[in-house]
Amino acid sequence: MKTRFSMLLCALLAARSALAAQPSMQSASKLSFGDADTLFVADWQGARIFALTLPAPASPAGKPFNLQDVQAPIANALGVAPAALRFEDLAVQPGSELAYIALTVRGAKGRSRPAIVSVDAAGKVRRLDLSKAAASAAITDAPAADARFWRDLPQQTLTVTDMRYYQNKLYVAGLSNRSFASTLRVYDYPFNGKASATTIEMYHPVHNQIETRAPIRSMTVMNIGGEPTLVAAYTCTPLVTIPLKDLQDGAHITARTVGELGWGSAPNGLVSFKAGEAEYALLVNSSRSADLLSAADLASAAAQPGVSTPIDWPAKPYLGVKATMTPMSAVMRIDNLNPQLLLALRRADAGGEMQLVSIPKGGYLRLSDFVNEYDFPDYRYPEGDKFRDFHQYARTLEGYADLAR
């Protein structure tokens, strides 16, 4: 009996020791799902990537999100004022239609702490326990702690600018302390030690120069020309492709610039999805409309030598692969909710409330954002009107089934 008790005690102490050895999460900026049970969290203050194990997803409710003020219930769940919240990132748990939001909770005297919550379509908020990370991995080449942009912005906040998981590897874009600062780190998962790191350069048509410092801001993995490829966007807004096979530890590579999408804006999110038999990438931006790009057009552009000349400003501000304008300029973060819908975190124009709302793929707008000819009570659709079916669908989706005439 003593031997069995001693073995149980040793196992318990070992488990407690392992838990105590796991560093605490100091910040939560970028999120990315591995599988449905694993959420990766970037901690720029602690220079680590954490893996949180989540409960198995319940069956999707199959309901759209129409939360016109998600900030208030999140603040209530966290026991703080709504103004204390800084929204960092959004990720949808695969197979659940459940949103996870990373936040910074600002306190007195400049102190802050991280928080991650889940939100369902009914507006129910649940706080995650960040002390129970399953694993973590260090970022060993983060920028120096005293380096700043614009006097007050630590360079370390850009240690991780985006993350994507693909075939048991986590791809992490951001800044490093290297002379070529723009870096892509690749972690095997389960974590097994140090990440590989590849430094990146690319040609920026707006600036007319080769750039090695500014990091990728948003990226996704797509099959381009039969090759698994990172499609990535930088600020001000060159679009590049990088075959995953080129990412080797210690290498310095040149990303292929396949397009220039417009100056004076920062990428807020890049997602890819299928619509019918075709695959698309959708880039949402901080200061203008979103860009919809087909995989076929990206493949054609990637097969060319790449953009290598400056834009003709202001007469011809765009170059390379053609993008379709989509009316989503207010979107702060975006993810796929399901095959039919996107999920957007955005600010309301008038009151500034943070909204969490569904947007249909193919339409890329919410009808209730506008008032136009179709919305007057005495309007009658002409026979065969091409918008009628979409309007009925969109009004029902957005919570106005009574107006879906």
ROBAMAR-475261 format. One record per residue: residue in three letters; x, z, y of N, C-alpha, C in turn. Coordinates in steps of 0.1 Angstrom, whole numbers, padded with zeros to 4 digits, always signed. Each point is the difference from the previous one (the first is absolute). Example, Ala and Ser with C-alpha at 12.3 -4.5 7.8 and 13.67 -1.06 7.14 Angstrom:
# ROBAMAR-475261
ALA+0132+0078-0057-0009+0000+0012+0009+0000+0012 SER-0004-0007+0011+0009+0000+0011-0008+0008+0011 
***
This chain:
# ROBAMAR-475261
MET+0008+0000-0012-0008+0000+0012+0009+0000+0013 LYS+0010+0008-0001+0009+0001+0012+0006-0014+0003 THR+0004-0007-0011+0007-0013+0001-0010-0010+0007 ARG-0013+0000-0005-0010-0009+0005-0003+0004+0015 PHE-0001+0013+0003-0002+0004+0014+0011-0004+0009 SER+0013+0002-0005+0011-0004+0008+0001-0015+0003 MET-0004-0008-0010-0001-0014+0002-0010-0004+0010 LEU-0012+0006+0000-0010-0003+0009+0004+0004+0014 LEU+0007+0012+0001+0004+0005+0013+0011-0010+0006 CYS+0009-0004-0008+0010-0009+0004-0006-0013+0005 ALA-0010-0005-0007-0006-0013+0004-0007+0002+0013 LEU-0007+0011+0002-0007+0003+0013+0010+0001+0011 LEU+0011+0007-0002+0010+0002+0011+0006-0014+0003 ALA+0003-0008-0010+0005-0013+0002-0009-0009+0009 ALA-0013+0001-0003-0010-0008+0007-0001+0005+0015 ARG+0001+0013+0002+0000+0005+0013+0012-0003+0008 SER+0012+0000-0007+0012-0004+0006+0000-0015+0005 ALA-0005-0008-0009-0001-0015+0003-0009-0002+0012 LEU-0011+0007+0001-0009-0001+0011+0006+0005+0013 ALA+0007+0011-0001+0007+0006+0012+0011-0010+0005 ALA+0006-0007-0010+0011-0009+0004-0005-0013+0007 GLN-0012-0003-0001-0006-0012+0006+0000+0003+0015 PRO+0006-0009+0009+0000+0003+0014-0015-0001+0005 SER-0002+0007+0011-0013-0001+0007-0001-0012+0008 MET-0012-0005+0001-0003-0012+0009+0000+0004+0014 GLN+0008-0007+0009+0000+0004+0014-0008-0009+0009 SER-0003-0012-0005-0008-0010+0007-0006-0010-0010 ALA-0010-0007+0005-0007-0010-0009-0003-0012+0009 SER+0007-0011-0002-0002-0011+0008-0006-0012-0008 LYS+0008-0006-0008-0005-0012-0008-0005+0004-0014 LEU-0011-0006-0004-0006+0002-0013+0000-0013-0008 SER+0002+0001-0013-0002-0011-0009-0003+0005-0014 PHE-0010-0007-0007-0003+0004-0013+0009-0007-0010 GLY+0004+0007-0011+0006-0006-0011-0011-0005-0009 ASP-0004+0009-0009-0013-0003-0007-0011+0009+0006 ALA-0011+0001-0007-0011+0007+0006+0003+0015+0001 ASP+0009+0005-0008+0003+0015-0001+0012+0004+0009 THR+0007-0010+0006+0013+0004+0007-0001-0005+0014 LEU+0002+0009+0009+0000-0004+0015+0014+0004+0005 PHE+0007-0011+0005+0013+0002+0006-0002+0004+0015 VAL+0008+0009+0005-0001+0005+0014+0014+0000+0006 ALA+0002-0007+0011+0013+0000+0007+0001+0012+0009 ASP+0010+0008-0001+0003+0011+0009+0012-0003+0008 TRP-0002-0004+0012+0012-0004+0008+0008+0012+0005 GLN-0007+0011+0003+0008+0012+0004+0008+0006-0011 GLY-0004+0000-0012+0007+0005-0011+0009-0011-0007 ALA-0002-0013+0004+0008-0011-0006-0002+0000-0015 ARG-0013-0001-0004-0003+0000-0014-0013-0009-0002 ILE-0001-0004-0012-0012-0007-0005-0006+0010-0011 PHE-0013+0004+0002-0007+0009-0009-0010-0009-0009 ALA-0001+0005-0012-0011-0006-0009-0010+0011-0003 LEU-0012-0002+0004-0011+0010-0002-0009-0005-0012 THR-0002+0008-0009-0009-0003-0011-0015+0003+0004 LEU-0009-0009-0001-0013+0001+0004-0009+0001-0012 PRO-0012+0006+0002-0010+0000-0011-0004-0015-0004 ALA-0003-0002-0012-0004-0013-0004-0012-0004+0008 PRO+0000-0013+0005-0011-0004+0009-0014+0000-0007 ALA-0010+0004+0007-0014-0001-0005-0004-0014+0001 SER-0011-0003-0006-0005-0014+0001-0004-0003+0015 PRO+0003-0011+0005-0002-0003+0014-0015+0001+0003 ALA-0003+0006+0012-0014+0001+0004-0006-0013+0003 GLY+0008-0010+0004-0005-0013+0003-0008+0000+0013 LYS+0004+0009+0009-0006+0001+0013+0010-0004+0011 PRO-0005-0007+0011+0009-0003+0011+0003+0012+0008 PHE+0011+0000+0008+0003+0010+0009-0005-0004+0014 ASN-0008+0009+0006-0005-0001+0013+0002+0013+0008 LEU+0012+0005+0000+0002+0013+0006+0005-0003+0015 GLN-0009+0003+0009+0002-0004+0014+0009+0011+0007 ASP+0002+0011-0006+0009+0010+0006+0005+0009-0012 VAL+0012-0005-0006+0005+0007-0011+0010+0011+0004 GLN+0003+0000+0013+0010+0010+0005-0006+0014+0000 ALA-0013+0001+0004-0006+0013+0001-0001+0007-0014 PRO-0005-0007-0011-0001+0007-0013+0014+0003-0005 ILE+0010-0008+0002+0014+0003-0004+0005+0012+0007 ALA-0002+0001+0013+0005+0011+0008-0007+0013-0005 ASN-0013-0001-0003-0007+0012-0005+0005+0004-0014 ALA+0004-0009-0009+0005+0003-0013+0014+0007+0002 LEU+0007-0004+0010+0014+0005+0002+0000+0013+0009 GLY-0012+0003+0006-0001+0012+0008+0007-0001+0014 VAL+0000-0013+0005+0007-0002+0013-0009-0008+0009 ALA+0004-0001+0013-0008-0008+0009+0003-0015-0002 PRO-0010-0009+0002+0003-0014-0003+0012-0006+0008 ALA+0002+0006+0012+0011-0005+0008+0014+0003-0006 ALA+0000+0009-0010+0013+0004-0006+0005-0010-0010 LEU-0009-0010-0004+0003-0009-0011+0007-0013+0005 ARG+0011-0003-0006+0006-0013+0001-0002-0008-0013 PHE-0006-0011+0000-0002-0008-0012+0012-0009-0003 GLU+0005+0001-0012+0012-0006-0004-0002-0012-0009 ASP-0008+0001-0011-0001-0011-0009-0013+0002-0009 LEU-0003-0011-0006-0012-0001-0009+0003-0007-0013 ALA-0005+0005-0011+0002-0007-0013-0012+0003-0008 VAL-0005-0010-0007-0012+0002-0009+0005+0001-0014 GLN-0005+0011-0007+0003+0002-0014-0006-0011-0009 PRO+0009-0007-0007-0006-0011-0009-0010+0005-0009 GLY-0011-0008-0001-0011+0003-0009-0010+0011+0004 SER+0002+0006+0012-0008+0011+0004-0008-0002+0013 GLU+0004-0010+0008-0005-0002+0013+0000+0013+0008 LEU+0011+0008-0002+0002+0012+0008+0011-0001+0009 ALA-0002+0003+0013+0011-0002+0010+0009+0013+0001 TYR+0013-0003+0001+0009+0011+0003+0007-0002+0013 ILE+0000+0010+0008+0005-0002+0014+0011+0011+0002 ALA+0012-0005+0005+0011+0008+0004-0001+0004+0015 LEU+0002+0013+0003-0001+0004+0014+0012+0009+0003 THR+0002+0001+0013+0008+0010+0006-0009+0010+0008 VAL+0001+0012-0003-0008+0010+0007+0009+0007+0010 ARG-0003-0002+0013+0008+0005+0011-0004+0014+0004 GLY+0010+0009+0001-0003+0014+0004+0007+0003+0013 ALA+0001+0013+0002+0005+0005+0013+0015-0002+0000 LYS+0006-0001+0012+0014-0001+0003+0007-0012-0008 GLY-0008-0011-0001+0006-0012-0007+0001+0001-0015 ARG-0005+0011-0006+0001+0001-0014-0011-0009-0007 SER+0003-0005-0011-0009-0009-0007+0001+0003-0015 ARG-0010-0004-0008+0000+0001-0014-0007-0012-0006 PRO+0003-0004-0012-0006-0011-0006-0013+0004-0007 ALA-0009-0010-0002-0012+0002-0008-0004-0014-0006 ILE-0006+0001-0011-0006-0012-0006-0014+0004-0005 VAL-0010-0009+0003-0014+0003-0004-0005-0012-0008 SER-0010+0002-0008-0008-0011-0006-0013+0000+0007 VAL-0006-0012+0001-0013-0001+0007-0008-0010-0008 ASP-0012+0003-0004-0009-0009-0007-0009-0007+0010 ALA-0008-0009-0005-0009-0008+0009-0011+0008+0006 ALA-0003+0012-0006-0010+0009+0006+0006+0009+0011 GLY+0013-0001+0002+0006+0008+0010+0006+0014-0005 LYS-0001+0002-0013+0006+0012-0006+0015+0000+0001 VAL+0006+0011+0005+0014+0001+0002+0006+0011-0009 ARG+0010-0004-0007+0007+0010-0009+0015+0000+0004 ARG+0006+0012+0002+0014+0002+0003+0008+0000-0012 LEU+0012-0007+0000+0009+0000-0011+0010+0012+0001 ASP+0004+0006-0011+0010+0010+0000+0013-0007-0001 LEU+0008+0000+0011+0012-0007+0001+0012+0008-0007 SER-0003+0012-0004+0010+0008-0006+0002-0003-0015 LYS-0009-0008-0005+0000-0003-0014+0004-0015-0004 ALA+0011-0004+0007+0005-0013-0003+0006-0001-0014 ALA-0002-0010-0007+0005-0002-0013+0015-0003+0000 ALA+0005-0007+0010+0014-0003+0001+0003-0005+0014 SER+0013-0001+0003+0004-0005+0013+0014-0006-0002 ALA+0004-0009+0010+0013-0006+0000+0005+0000+0014 ALA+0013+0002+0001+0006+0001+0014+0002-0014+0006 ILE+0000-0001+0013+0004-0011+0008+0014+0004+0005 THR+0011-0005-0005+0013+0005+0003+0006-0007+0012 ASP-0006-0010+0005+0006-0008+0011-0009-0001+0013 ALA-0007+0011+0002-0010+0000+0012+0008+0000+0013 PRO-0006-0005+0011+0007+0000+0013+0003+0014+0004 ALA+0010+0001+0009+0005+0013+0005-0012+0007+0007 ALA+0000+0013-0001-0010+0009+0005-0001-0001+0016 ASP+0011-0003+0006+0000+0001+0015-0002-0014+0006 ALA-0002-0011-0008-0002-0013+0005-0014-0002+0005 ARG-0002-0006+0012-0014-0001+0006-0002-0014+0005 PHE-0013-0004+0000-0005-0011+0008-0008+0005+0011 TRP+0001-0007+0012-0008+0004+0011+0001+0015+0003 ARG+0012+0006-0002+0003+0014+0003-0007+0010-0010 ASP-0012-0002-0003-0008+0010-0007-0004-0003-0014 LEU+0003-0013-0005-0005-0004-0013+0012+0000-0010 PRO+0000+0010-0009+0012+0001-0010+0000-0013-0008 GLN+0012-0005-0002+0002-0012-0009-0004+0004-0014 GLN+0001+0012-0004-0004+0004-0013-0015-0002-0003 THR-0008-0001+0010-0014-0003-0002-0002-0014-0007 LEU+0010-0008+0001-0001-0014-0005+0009-0001-0013 THR+0004+0012-0006+0007+0000-0013-0008-0008-0010 VAL-0013+0002+0000-0009-0008-0009-0011-0006+0009 THR-0001-0013+0000-0010-0007+0008-0011-0006-0009 ASP+0003-0002-0013-0011-0004-0009+0005+0002-0015 MET-0009+0001-0009+0004+0001-0014-0010-0008-0009 ARG+0005-0006-0010-0008-0007-0010+0006+0002-0014 TYR-0009+0002-0010+0003+0003-0014-0003-0013-0008 TYR+0010-0004-0008-0002-0012-0008+0009+0001-0013 GLN-0007+0000-0011+0007+0000-0013+0010+0011-0002 ASN-0004+0012+0002+0008+0012-0002+0011+0002+0010 LYS-0001-0007+0012+0010+0002+0010-0008+0002+0013 LEU+0006+0009+0009-0006+0003+0013+0009-0007+0010 TYR-0005-0009+0008+0008-0007+0010-0003+0007+0014 VAL+0010+0004+0006-0001+0008+0012+0008-0007+0012 ALA-0007-0004+0010+0006-0006+0012+0002+0010+0011 GLY+0010-0002+0008+0003+0009+0011+0014-0001+0006 LEU+0003+0011+0007+0014+0000+0007+0009+0009-0009 SER+0013-0003+0001+0010+0008-0006+0011+0003+0011 ASN+0010+0008-0005+0011+0003+0009+0011-0010-0001 ARG-0002-0012-0006+0010-0010-0002+0001-0008+0013 SER+0011-0008+0001+0002-0009+0012-0011-0011+0000 PHE-0003-0004-0012-0012-0009-0001-0012+0009-0004 ALA-0007+0004+0010-0009+0012-0002-0013-0004-0007 SER-0005-0013+0000-0012-0004-0006+0003+0000-0015 THR-0007+0009-0008+0003+0002-0014-0012+0000-0009 LEU+0001-0005-0012-0010+0001-0010+0006+0008-0012 ARG-0006+0011-0002+0004+0009-0011-0009-0003-0012 VAL+0005+0001-0012-0008-0002-0012+0002+0012-0009 TYR-0010+0007-0004+0000+0011-0009-0007-0003-0013 ASP+0007+0003-0011-0007-0001-0013-0009+0012-0001 TYR-0012-0002-0006-0009+0011-0002-0004+0001-0015 PRO+0001+0011-0006+0004+0013+0005+0014+0001+0007 PHE+0001+0008+0010+0012+0000+0008+0012+0005-0010 ASN+0011-0007+0002+0011+0003-0009+0013+0002+0008 GLY-0001+0002+0013+0012+0002+0008+0000-0008+0013 LYS+0012-0005+0004+0001-0007+0012-0006-0014+0000 ALA-0006-0004+0011-0006-0013+0001+0011-0010+0003 SER-0003-0013-0004+0008-0011+0004-0004-0003+0014 ALA+0010-0006+0008-0003-0003+0014+0005-0014+0003 THR-0008-0008+0006+0004-0014+0005-0002-0001+0015 THR+0009-0004+0007-0002-0002+0015-0004-0014+0002 ILE-0009-0002+0011-0007-0012+0002+0003-0005+0014 GLU+0002-0013+0001+0000-0007+0013-0010-0011+0000 MET-0005-0004+0012-0009-0011+0001+0001-0006+0013 TYR-0005-0013+0001+0000-0006+0013-0014+0002+0007 HIS+0001+0005+0013-0012+0003+0007-0002-0011+0011 PRO-0011-0008-0002-0001-0012+0009-0004+0004+0014 VAL-0007+0011+0003-0003+0004+0013+0013+0004+0008 HIS+0009+0008-0007+0012+0005+0006+0011-0010-0001 ASN-0001-0010-0009+0010-0010-0002+0013+0006-0004 GLN+0000+0009-0010+0012+0006-0005-0001+0005-0014 ILE+0011+0001-0007+0000+0007-0013+0000+0015+0002 GLU-0010+0007-0007-0002+0014+0002+0003+0008-0013 THR+0007+0011+0002+0004+0008-0012-0004+0014+0002 ARG-0006+0004+0011-0003+0014+0003-0015+0003-0001 ALA-0008-0008+0007-0015+0002-0001-0005-0001-0014 PRO-0007+0010-0005-0005+0000-0014-0012-0007-0002 ILE-0003-0004-0012-0013-0005-0005-0010+0011+0004 ARG-0012-0004+0005-0010+0009+0003-0012+0001-0010 SER-0003-0012-0005-0011-0001-0010+0004-0010-0011 MET-0004+0003-0013+0004-0010-0010-0010+0001-0012 THR+0000-0010-0008-0008+0000-0012+0008-0008-0010 VAL-0003+0001-0013+0006-0008-0011-0010-0010-0004 MET+0005-0013+0000-0009-0011-0005+0008-0009-0009 ASN-0007-0008-0007+0007-0011-0008+0001-0012+0008 ILE+0012-0003+0005+0002-0012+0008+0009-0010-0007 GLY-0006-0012-0003+0007-0010-0007+0004+0005-0014 GLY-0008+0008-0006+0003+0005-0014+0010+0012+0000 GLU+0004+0005+0012+0010+0011+0001-0006+0012+0006 PRO+0001+0012-0006-0004+0012+0007+0008+0002+0013 THR-0008+0001+0011+0007-0001+0013-0006+0010+0010 LEU+0009+0006+0008-0005+0008+0011-0004-0009+0012 VAL-0012+0001+0004-0004-0007+0013+0000+0011+0010 ALA+0007-0001+0011+0003+0011+0009-0001-0005+0014 ALA-0005+0009+0009-0001-0002+0014+0008+0010+0009 TYR+0006-0005+0010+0007+0008+0010-0007+0001+0013 THR+0004+0009+0009-0006+0000+0013+0003-0012+0007 CYS-0011-0006+0007+0002-0011+0010+0002-0014-0006 THR-0008-0006-0009-0004+0004-0013+0005-0010-0010 PRO+0013-0001-0003+0005-0009-0010-0005+0004-0014 LEU-0003-0010-0008-0004+0002-0014+0011-0005-0009 VAL+0004+0007-0010+0010-0004-0009-0004+0002-0015 THR+0008-0007-0008-0002+0001-0015+0014+0005-0006 ILE-0001+0009-0010+0012+0005-0006-0003+0000-0015 PRO+0006-0008-0009-0002+0001-0014+0005+0013-0005 LEU-0008+0007-0008+0004+0013-0005+0014+0000-0007 LYS+0003-0011-0007+0012-0001-0008+0013+0001+0009 ASP-0002-0003+0013+0011+0000+0010+0004+0014+0004 LEU-0008+0010-0003+0002+0014+0004+0010+0007-0009 GLN+0012+0000+0003+0011+0006-0009+0007+0010+0008 ASP+0004+0011-0007+0006+0011+0007+0013-0004+0007 GLY+0001+0003+0013+0012-0003+0007+0000-0014+0006 ALA-0010-0008-0003+0000-0014+0005-0004+0000+0014 HIS+0004-0011+0007-0005-0003+0014-0006-0014-0001 ILE-0013-0001+0002-0007-0013-0002-0007-0005+0013 THR-0003-0012+0000-0008-0007+0011-0014-0003-0005 ALA-0010+0007+0007-0014-0003-0003-0003-0014+0006 ARG-0009-0007-0007-0004-0013+0005-0011+0001+0010 THR+0002-0004+0012-0011+0001+0010-0009-0012-0002 VAL-0012+0003-0004-0010-0011-0003-0010-0003+0011 GLY+0000+0010+0010-0010-0002+0011+0003+0009+0011 GLU-0004-0004+0012-0001+0009+0012-0014+0001+0004 LEU-0006+0012+0000-0014+0002+0002-0004+0005+0014 GLY+0009+0002+0008-0003+0004+0014+0008+0012+0005 TRP+0003+0000+0013+0009+0010+0006-0008+0012+0004 GLY+0007+0011+0003-0006+0012+0006-0010+0007-0008 SER+0001+0001-0013-0009+0007-0009+0008+0006-0012 ALA-0006+0010-0005+0007+0007-0012-0010-0001-0012 PRO+0005-0003-0012-0008+0000-0012-0005+0014-0003 ASN-0013+0000-0002-0007+0013-0004-0003+0001-0015 GLY+0002-0011-0007-0003+0000-0015-0001-0014-0005 LEU+0004-0001-0013+0000-0013-0006-0005+0002-0014 VAL-0011-0007-0004-0006+0001-0013-0001-0014-0006 SER+0000+0000-0013-0003-0013-0007-0011+0002-0010 PHE-0007-0011-0003-0012+0001-0008-0004-0014-0005 LYS-0008-0001-0010-0005-0013-0004-0014-0002+0004 ALA-0004-0012+0004-0013-0004+0003-0003-0012-0007 GLY-0008+0001-0011-0002-0011-0009+0013-0002-0008 GLU+0005-0012+0000+0012-0003-0007+0012+0000+0009 ALA-0002+0002+0013+0011+0000+0010+0005+0014+0003 GLU+0012+0001+0004+0006+0013+0004+0003-0001+0015 TYR-0002+0011+0007+0002+0001+0014+0008+0012+0004 ALA+0007+0000+0012+0005+0011+0006-0007+0002+0014 LEU-0003+0012+0003-0006+0003+0013+0009+0010+0008 LEU+0004-0004+0012+0009+0009+0008-0009+0004+0012 VAL-0001+0014+0002-0007+0005+0012+0011+0004+0009 ASN-0003-0001+0013+0010+0001+0011-0005+0010+0010 SER+0010+0006+0008-0003+0010+0009-0007-0005+0013 SER+0004-0013+0004-0004-0005+0013-0007-0013+0000 ARG-0005-0005-0012-0007-0012+0000-0008-0002-0013 SER-0006-0011-0002-0008-0002-0012+0009+0000-0012 ALA-0007+0001-0012+0007+0000-0013+0003-0014-0004 ASP+0010-0002-0009+0004-0013-0005-0003-0001-0015 LEU-0007-0010-0004-0003-0003-0014+0008-0011-0005 LEU+0008+0002-0011+0009-0010-0005-0003-0002-0014 SER+0001-0013-0005-0003-0003-0014+0014+0000-0007 ALA+0000+0004-0013+0012+0000-0008+0005-0014-0001 ALA-0009-0010-0001+0005-0014-0001+0008-0004+0012 ASP-0005+0004+0012+0007-0004+0012+0013+0008+0001 LEU+0000+0013-0004+0013+0007+0000+0010-0006-0010 ALA-0005-0004-0011+0009-0007-0010+0006-0012+0006 SER-0008-0008+0007+0005-0013+0006+0011+0003+0010 ALA-0003+0011+0008+0010+0004+0011+0012+0005-0006 ALA-0001+0008-0011+0012+0006-0006+0008-0010-0007 ALA-0005-0012-0004+0007-0010-0006+0009-0008+0010 GLN-0003+0002+0013+0007-0007+0010+0013+0008+0004 PRO+0009-0005+0008+0012+0007+0004-0003+0013+0009 GLY-0012+0000+0006-0003+0012+0008+0000-0003+0015 VAL-0007+0008+0008+0000-0002+0014+0014+0004+0006 SER+0006-0008+0008+0013+0003+0006+0002-0004+0014 THR-0011-0003+0007+0000-0004+0014-0010+0009+0008 PRO+0002+0003+0013-0008+0009+0007-0014-0007+0003 ILE-0009+0009+0004-0013-0005+0004+0001-0007+0014 ASP-0009-0008+0003-0001-0006+0013-0010+0008+0008 TRP+0004+0010+0007-0009+0009+0007-0003-0004+0014 PRO-0012+0000+0005-0012+0004-0007-0008-0011-0006 ALA+0004-0012+0001-0008-0012-0005-0002+0001-0015 LYS+0010+0003-0008-0001+0000-0014+0006+0013-0006 PRO-0009+0011+0000+0005+0013-0004+0001+0002-0015 TYR-0005-0009-0008+0000+0002-0015+0009-0011-0007 LEU+0005+0004-0011+0008-0009-0008-0002+0002-0015 GLY+0003-0010-0008+0000+0002-0014-0014+0001-0006 VAL-0001+0008-0010-0013+0001-0008-0012+0003+0009 LYS-0011-0007-0002-0011+0001+0008-0009+0012-0005 ALA-0005+0008+0010-0008+0011-0003-0014-0002+0006 THR-0010+0005-0006-0014-0001+0005-0003+0013+0007 MET-0004-0001+0013-0004+0012+0008-0012+0007-0007 THR+0001+0013-0001-0012+0007-0005-0002+0012+0010 PRO-0013+0003+0003-0003+0009+0012+0001+0015-0004 MET+0013+0005-0002+0002+0013-0004+0010+0007+0008 SER+0000-0002+0013+0010+0005+0009+0001+0015+0002 ALA-0011+0007-0004-0001+0014+0003+0005+0008-0012 VAL+0004-0006-0011+0004+0007-0013+0013+0006+0001 MET+0001+0013-0003+0013+0007+0000+0006+0000-0014 ARG-0007+0001-0011+0005-0001-0013-0011-0006-0009 ILE+0005-0007-0011-0010-0007-0008+0005+0000-0015 ASP-0010+0000-0009+0003-0002-0014-0011-0006-0007 ASN+0002-0005-0013-0011-0005-0008-0009+0011-0005 LEU-0013-0001+0003-0009+0010-0006-0005-0004-0014 ASN-0003-0013-0001-0004-0006-0013+0001-0015+0001 PRO-0003-0008-0010+0002-0014+0001-0008-0007+0012 GLN-0010+0007+0004-0009-0007+0011+0003+0006+0014 LEU+0005+0012+0001+0001+0007+0013+0014+0005+0003 LEU+0003+0000+0013+0012+0007+0005-0005+0013+0005 LEU+0010+0010+0002-0003+0012+0006+0009+0002+0012 ALA-0006+0002+0012+0008+0000+0012-0001+0014+0007 LEU+0011+0005+0005+0001+0012+0008+0002-0006+0014 ARG-0009+0003+0009+0001-0006+0014-0006+0010+0010 ARG+0003-0003+0013-0005+0008+0011-0012-0008+0006 ALA-0011+0008+0004-0011-0006+0007+0004-0003+0014 ASP-0004-0012+0005+0004-0004+0013-0004+0010+0011 ALA-0013+0004+0000-0005+0007+0011+0004+0015+0000 GLY-0002+0007-0011+0002+0014-0001+0013+0004-0006 GLY+0007-0009-0007+0013+0003-0006-0001+0008-0013 GLU-0013+0001-0006-0001+0007-0013+0007-0008-0011 MET+0007+0007-0009+0006-0007-0011-0011-0003-0011 GLN-0001-0013-0003-0010-0004-0010+0007-0004-0013 LEU-0008+0001-0011+0004-0004-0013-0011-0009-0005 VAL+0002-0013+0000-0011-0010-0002+0004-0011-0009 SER-0010-0005-0007+0002-0012-0009-0001-0012+0008 ILE+0008-0010-0004-0001-0014+0006+0000-0010-0011 PRO-0009-0009+0000-0001-0010-0011+0011-0010+0000 LYS+0006-0003-0011+0010-0011-0001-0008-0013+0001 GLY+0006-0009+0007-0007-0012+0003-0007-0001+0014 GLY-0005+0012+0004-0006+0001+0013+0010+0006+0010 TYR+0007+0011-0004+0010+0006+0008-0005+0006+0013 LEU-0013+0004+0000-0005+0006+0012-0012+0009-0004 ARG-0004+0008+0010-0012+0009-0002-0010-0005+0011 LEU-0012-0005-0004-0010-0005+0009-0004+0010+0010 SER+0000+0013-0003-0005+0010+0009+0010+0003+0011 ASP+0012-0006+0000+0009+0001+0011-0005-0009+0012 PHE-0010-0009-0002-0003-0009+0010-0015-0001+0003 VAL-0004-0005+0011-0014-0004+0003+0000-0014+0004 ASN-0007-0009-0008+0000-0014+0003-0014-0005-0002 GLU-0001-0013+0001-0013-0007-0001-0009+0004-0012 TYR+0007+0002-0012-0007+0003-0012-0006+0014+0000 ASP+0004+0009+0009-0004+0014-0001-0013+0003+0008 PHE-0005-0010+0008-0012+0003+0007-0012+0000-0009 PRO-0010+0009+0002-0011+0001-0009-0009-0012-0002 ASP+0000-0009+0010-0009-0011-0001+0008-0013-0005 TYR+0013+0002-0004+0007-0011-0005-0005-0004-0014 ARG-0001-0013-0003-0004-0005-0013+0010-0010-0005 TYR+0005+0002-0012+0010-0009-0005-0006-0014-0003 PRO+0007-0010+0004-0005-0014-0004+0002-0002-0015 GLU-0008-0009-0005+0001-0003-0014+0014-0005-0004 GLY+0006+0007-0011+0013-0004-0004+0012+0005+0008 ASP-0003+0010+0009+0011+0006+0008+0011+0005-0009 LYS+0012-0004+0003+0012+0004-0009+0004+0014+0001 PHE-0004+0007+0010+0004+0014+0002-0010+0010-0005 ARG-0012-0004-0003-0011+0009-0003+0003+0009-0012 ASP+0005-0005-0011+0003+0008-0012+0011+0010+0003 PHE+0010-0004+0007+0011+0009+0003-0005+0011+0009 HIS-0008-0003+0010-0006+0010+0009-0008+0010-0008 GLN-0008-0004-0009-0008+0009-0008+0009+0009-0008 TYR+0010-0005-0006+0010+0008-0008+0007+0010+0009 ALA+0005-0005+0011+0008+0008+0009-0008+0012+0006 ARG-0012-0003+0004-0008+0010+0005-0003+0011-0010 THR-0003-0004-0012-0003+0010-0011+0013+0008-0002 LEU+0011-0007-0001+0013+0007-0002+0003+0010+0010 GLU-0003-0003+0012+0004+0009+0012-0011+0011+0002 GLY-0010+0001-0008-0010+0011+0001-0012-0004+0008 TYR-0002-0013+0002-0012-0005+0007-0009-0009-0008 ALA-0003+0005-0012-0008-0007-0009-0014-0004+0006 ASP-0005+0008+0008-0013-0002+0007+0000-0012+0009 LEU+0013-0004+0004+0001-0011+0009+0004-0013-0007 ALA+0001+0001-0013+0005-0012-0008-0012-0009-0003 ARG-0005-0007+0011-0012-0008-0001+0004-0015-0003 
***
